[in-house]
């Protein structure tokens, strides 16, 4: 997601909350800060993979008569 479409200097939505559209801000691609979101994405992705593994193990265990 760090390389967004469009040439350098393109104005993109930086912050958008569909519940409060008046709080939306725009800026350039350089204004996007991915460092704050990365730990949350990794935590949720890791949790999802762990739960997927647990589900697969439960399926295998229940398939054995």
N, C-alpha and C positions, 0 to 999 in steps of 0.2 A: 504494500500500500504506500510505500515511500515514493514511488514514481507514479504520480498521478498523470492522467492524460492532459495534453495541452502544453503549449510553450511556457518557458519560464516567465514569471510575472503574471500568469493567469490568475484572476481573482476567483477563489473557490470558497464555499461555505466552510468556515473553520469550526464553529460551534453552532449546532442546531438542536433545539429541543422542540419536538412537534407539539408538546403540551403548552409551551410558552414561546410562540414564534417571535414575539417582540424581543426576546433575548438572543436571537440569532445574530451572529457576527460574520463578517466576511474578511478575507485577507489573502495574502499570497501563499503559495505552497511552503515557503520558508517559515510561515507562522504556525504551521501544524506541528504540534509537539507529541510525538509518538512515545516518548520515554515514560509518560505517566500512564499510558494505556497498556504498555507491553507486559508488566507484571500481572495485570488482571487477565489479559488474554492467555498468558501462559498458565496461570492458575486454573482458569476455567477449562482450557484445553487439556491440561494434565488430569484434572478431575474427570472430565468426560472420557478420556482414554482409560483411566482406572475403572470407571463404572462399566465401560464397554467390556473390559477384560473380565470383570466380576460376572457380568451377564453371560458372557461366553462360557466361563467356567461352570456356572449354574446350569446352563443348557447341556453341557457335556456330562455333568454329574447326573442330571435327571434323565438323560438318554440311556444311561447304563442300567440294565434291568436288575 
